[in-house]
Amino acid sequence: MKRKFLIGIIILILMFSFTASGAEKKSDELKRMGIFISNFTEQGLYNFDLKKEDEREDDDEMLHLGATSNMSELIRFGIAHNVINNPKSTIRKCTRRNCEYGSSTMTGKSVAEAVRKYFDLSIRNQSVLDDSPEAFYDGESYHFEPNQWKRETVYYAEVQEVSQRRGIIIMTGELYNLHDKSERPATFIAEAKPYKWNKKDTWAILSLMVDWR
């Protein structure tokens, strides 16, 4: 009788351990997804997909980053991502005389790698002077002012639910103010595909839609 009782206790402990382990793994995965989506929202990049320009509809408010006419937005993403997350490893002081295009530089390679990492898209490095913030490309590096690429109000993403459809990962959740987590002005739904970067499992974004309350 004691033997059966002890076996029962051991089974219950193992079941609890497996359940706790599974819950912890899910929580870690949700946090990783939240960080992934925050790489877009921290820049104010909210409503977009990767459709081509010829797929655009007249009443469509989505930014289609697969269109060649929107390549400047991908370049801006690559620059801003490094300014925010990798300033020490990617930003260098301008060495040109007068530095008329800005006090700092960043290689085109660093910008292209950031775009490839998060979108699985290739870009053609070029100056982005059509809108603010601006960056001049000299054939090797971008010249710019770092402070122009930082936002006053930054929103991060908290992924709360995850589902899968035909191999596409669907993440839903809320945006919150980086400096006040109780401020949650919007919900979002994002689609991404499983992706490997530097031999690590991650995701490449396909679309993001934000609904402001």
Buried (B, 14 or more C-beta within 10 A) or exposed (E): EEEEEEEEEEEEEEEEEEEEEEEEEEEEEBEEBBEBBBBBBBBEBBBBBBBEEEEBEEEEEBBBBBBEEBBBBBBBBBBBBBBBEBEEEBBEEBEEEEBEBBEBBBBBEBBBBBBBBBBBBEBEBBBBEEEEBBBBBEEEBBBBBBEBBEEEEBBBBBBEEBEEEEEEBBBBBBBBBBEEEEEBBBBBBBBBEEBEBEEEEBBBBBBBBBEEE
